[in-house]
Amino acid sequence: MNGHTSSIQGPRILILLLAVCVLAGGAVDKAVPTQAAVTLTYTFTESAALSYKQTSFQLQNVDVMGQTMTTEISSNMDITLKPKGLKDGNYILGVTIDGISTNVQSSQGGLTPDMNSIIGKSFDLIFSPLGKEVDVSGASVFFVDMGQSGRRDLSSNFQGLFPDLPDHPVRIGDNWPSEDVIVQKSDAGEIRINFKNEHTLDGFETIDGRECARIKTALRGTMFGALNQGGAALSMDAKLDGTETWYFAVKEGVFVKSETKATMGGLISVEGMDTTIGFSGEQRNSNALVKK
């Protein structure tokens, strides 16, 4: 059996349903000391398109009848965001998928889905000034064929595109909570991840000429799923813990980069059988603004 789980996209989760289970930025110049409170808000101007490179690596271990099977998943996605105005106080962003790839390696062989038909495609995303993805349904028309797990759409890639900002000014040491829900639907079923995150303004740095807030986030997630594999009904229950360090350009209102590390573990139960499958894993992810 192959493992299949989610991948965080600075916080951000890319879920790859495989087989039966949960199958970089610029140089730092110097610290920018400040004791003043700052207001953080995303700002998109129609004259400025922004491009980002996202990478993720997952190592997944599945325990089947005392035998551990390991799966490695590497993913990359390049996107460009083009502001297209406002709707009800939220930004309309035209998203173009400039590049996308996934490679899966396991003891049962490798899989590299053909994603060429997706490259160059665009859709509209609605995004709030504080970082909430209001509407990502435009991405649901694009599908990836994951072999025996069937097709999955790309909407979950964008459900946690950027981290959430506080709704009030913050100083160094201040923190704020946020919640995210990532739902991945595929031919095999549905996986839902509920995140409760705690963000802390850790300091300031100048990166690529931009004065950035450095924010450290504690990620806590619960993962539930209902899948069907080879005629067997499966249910998943797992937890995810991780940390994310991300940088936000205060004056420009632009997300600059993030690095995320997380571990996960849980059980998959087979309906009608006294059988559980244990799985664990770790993942590393990055999301970085591309210098023009």
Residue pairs with C-beta under 8 A, 6 or more apart in sequence:
1 19
1 20
1 21
1 62
1 64
1 69
1 277
2 18
2 19
2 20
2 21
2 23
2 60
2 62
2 69
2 71
2 104
2 106
2 108
3 18
3 19
3 21
3 22
3 23
3 60
3 61
3 62
3 69
3 70
3 71
3 106
3 279
3 281
4 15
4 16
4 17
4 18
4 19
4 20
4 21
4 22
4 23
4 60
4 71
4 149
5 15
5 16
5 21
5 22
5 23
5 58
5 60
5 223
5 238
5 264
5 279
5 281
5 283
6 13
6 14
6 15
6 16
6 22
6 156
6 182
6 184
6 191
6 193
6 223
6 240
7 13
7 14
7 15
7 16
7 56
7 58
7 73
7 75
7 283
7 285
8 14
8 56
8 160
8 219
8 242
8 244
8 260
8 262
8 283
8 285
9 54
9 56
9 77
9 157
9 160
9 161
9 285
9 287
10 54
10 162
10 163
10 244
10 246
10 257
10 258
10 259
10 260
10 285
10 286
10 287
11 160
11 163
11 180
11 195
11 197
11 217
11 219
11 244
11 258
11 260
12 54
12 160
12 161
12 162
12 258
12 260
12 285
12 287
13 156
13 159
13 160
13 182
13 193
13 195
14 54
14 56
14 75
14 77
14 156
14 157
15 152
15 156
15 182
15 184
15 191
15 193
16 23
16 58
16 73
16 75
16 102
16 104
16 146
16 152
17 23
17 146
17 149
17 150
17 152
17 184
17 186
17 188
17 189
17 191
17 227
18 71
18 73
18 104
18 111
18 146
18 147
18 149
19 148
19 149
19 229
20 227
20 229
20 230
20 232
20 234
20 268
20 277
21 62
21 227
21 234
21 236
21 268
21 277
21 279
22 60
22 191
22 223
22 225
22 236
22 238
22 264
22 266
22 268
22 279
22 281
23 60
23 71
23 73
23 104
23 149
24 53
24 55
24 257
24 259
24 286
24 288
25 207
25 208
25 247
25 256
25 257
25 259
25 286
25 288
25 289
26 207
26 208
26 256
26 257
26 291
27 207
27 208
28 205
28 206
28 207
29 205
29 206
29 207
30 205
30 206
31 203
31 204
31 205
31 206
32 204
32 205
32 206
32 211
32 212
33 204
34 172
34 204
35 171
35 172
36 171
37 169
37 170
37 171
38 169
38 170
38 171
38 201
38 213
38 250
39 169
40 165
40 166
40 170
40 213
40 248
40 250
40 253
41 129
41 130
41 165
41 253
42 91
42 127
42 128
42 129
42 130
42 131
42 162
42 165
42 253
42 254
42 255
43 129
43 252
43 253
43 254
44 50
44 81
44 83
44 91
44 93
44 127
44 253
45 83
46 83
46 84
46 85
48 83
49 80
49 81
49 82
49 83
50 80
50 81
50 254
50 289
51 78
51 79
51 80
51 81
51 98
51 289
51 290
51 292
52 78
52 79
52 80
52 81
52 287
52 288
52 289
52 290
53 76
53 77
53 78
53 286
53 287
53 288
53 290
54 75
54 76
54 77
54 78
54 79
54 285
54 286
54 287
54 288
55 74
55 75
55 76
55 285
55 286
56 73
56 74
56 75
56 76
56 283
56 284
56 285
56 286
57 72
57 73
57 74
57 75
57 283
57 284
57 285
58 71
58 72
58 73
58 74
58 281
58 282
58 283
59 70
59 71
59 72
59 281
59 282
59 283
60 70
60 71
60 72
60 73
60 279
60 280
60 281
61 68
61 69
61 70
61 279
61 280
61 281
62 68
62 69
62 70
62 71
62 277
62 278
62 279
63 277
63 278
63 279
64 277
69 106
69 107
69 108
70 106
70 107
71 104
71 105
71 106
72 104
72 105
72 106
73 102
73 103
73 104
73 105
74 102
74 103
75 101
75 102
75 103
76 99
76 100
76 101
76 102
77 97
77 99
77 100
77 101
77 157
78 97
78 98
78 99
78 100
78 290
79 95
79 96
79 97
79 98
80 95
80 96
80 98
81 93
81 94
81 95
81 125
82 93
82 94
82 95
82 96
83 91
83 92
83 93
83 94
84 92
84 93
84 94
84 124
85 91
85 92
86 92
87 126
89 128
89 129
90 126
90 127
90 128
90 129
90 134
91 126
91 127
91 128
91 129
92 124
92 125
92 126
93 124
93 125
93 126
93 127
94 122
94 123
94 124
94 125
95 122
95 123
95 124
95 125
95 138
95 139
95 158
96 120
96 121
96 122
97 118
97 119
97 120
97 121
97 122
97 142
97 154
98 119
98 120
99 119
100 115
100 118
100 119
101 112
101 115
102 112
102 113
102 115
102 144
103 110
103 111
103 112
104 110
104 111
104 112
111 146
111 147
113 144
113 145
113 146
113 147
114 145
115 144
118 142
118 144
118 154
121 142
123 138
123 139
123 141
123 142
124 138
125 133
125 135
125 136
125 138
125 139
125 158
125 161
126 133
126 134
126 135
126 136
127 133
127 134
127 161
127 162
128 134
129 165
130 164
130 165
130 166
130 167
131 162
131 163
131 164
131 165
131 178
132 164
133 158
133 159
133 160
133 161
136 155
136 158
136 159
136 161
137 155
139 153
139 154
139 155
139 157
139 158
140 153
140 154
140 155
141 153
142 153
142 154
143 151
143 152
143 153
143 154
144 151
144 152
144 153
144 154
145 151
146 152
146 186
148 229
148 230
149 186
149 187
149 188
149 229
150 186
150 187
150 188
151 186
151 187
152 184
152 185
152 186
152 187
153 185
153 186
155 183
155 185
156 182
156 183
156 184
156 185
159 180
159 181
159 182
159 183
160 180
160 182
160 195
162 255
162 287
163 178
163 197
163 199
163 215
163 217
163 244
163 246
163 248
163 255
163 258
164 178
164 180
164 197
164 199
165 248
166 174
166 176
166 199
167 176
168 176
170 176
170 201
171 201
172 201
172 202
172 203
172 204
173 200
173 201
174 200
174 201
175 198
175 199
175 200
175 201
176 198
176 199
177 196
177 197
177 198
177 199
178 195
178 196
178 197
178 199
179 194
179 195
179 196
179 197
180 193
180 194
180 195
180 197
181 192
181 193
181 194
181 195
182 192
182 193
182 195
183 190
183 191
183 192
183 193
184 190
184 191
184 192
188 227
188 228
188 229
189 225
189 226
189 227
189 228
189 234
190 225
190 226
190 227
191 223
191 224
191 225
191 227
191 236
192 223
192 224
192 225
193 221
193 222
193 223
193 224
193 240
194 221
194 222
194 224
195 219
195 220
195 221
196 220
196 221
197 217
197 218
197 219
197 220
198 217
198 218
198 220
199 215
199 216
199 217
200 215
200 216
200 217
201 213
201 214
201 215
202 214
202 215
202 216
202 245
203 213
203 214
204 211
204 212
204 213
204 214
204 250
205 212
205 214
205 247
206 212
207 247
207 249
207 256
207 257
208 256
208 291
210 249
210 251
210 252
210 254
210 256
211 249
211 250
211 251
212 247
212 248
212 249
212 250
212 256
213 247
213 248
213 250
214 245
214 246
214 247
215 245
215 246
215 247
215 248
216 243
216 244
216 245
217 243
217 244
217 245
217 246
218 242
218 243
219 240
219 241
219 242
219 243
219 244
219 260
219 262
220 239
220 240
220 241
221 239
221 240
221 241
221 264
222 238
222 239
222 240
223 236
223 237
223 238
223 239
223 240
223 264
223 266
224 235
224 236
224 237
224 238
225 234
225 235
225 236
226 233
226 234
226 235
226 236
227 233
227 234
227 235
227 236
228 234
232 270
232 271
233 270
233 271
233 272
234 268
234 269
234 270
234 271
235 268
235 269
235 271
236 266
236 267
236 268
236 269
237 266
237 267
237 269
238 264
238 265
238 266
238 267
238 279
239 264
239 265
239 266
240 262
240 263
240 264
241 262
241 263
241 264
242 260
242 261
242 262
242 263
242 283
243 260
243 261
243 262
244 258
244 259
244 260
244 261
245 258
245 259
246 255
246 256
246 257
246 258
246 259
247 255
247 256
247 257
247 258
248 254
248 255
248 256
249 255
249 256
254 289
255 287
255 289
256 288
256 289
257 286
257 287
257 288
257 289
258 285
258 286
258 287
258 288
259 284
259 285
259 286
260 283
260 284
260 285
260 286
261 282
261 283
261 284
262 282
262 283
263 280
263 281
263 282
264 280
264 281
264 282
264 283
265 278
265 279
265 280
265 281
266 278
266 279
267 276
267 277
267 278
267 279
268 276
268 277
268 278
268 279
269 275
269 276
269 277
270 276
270 277
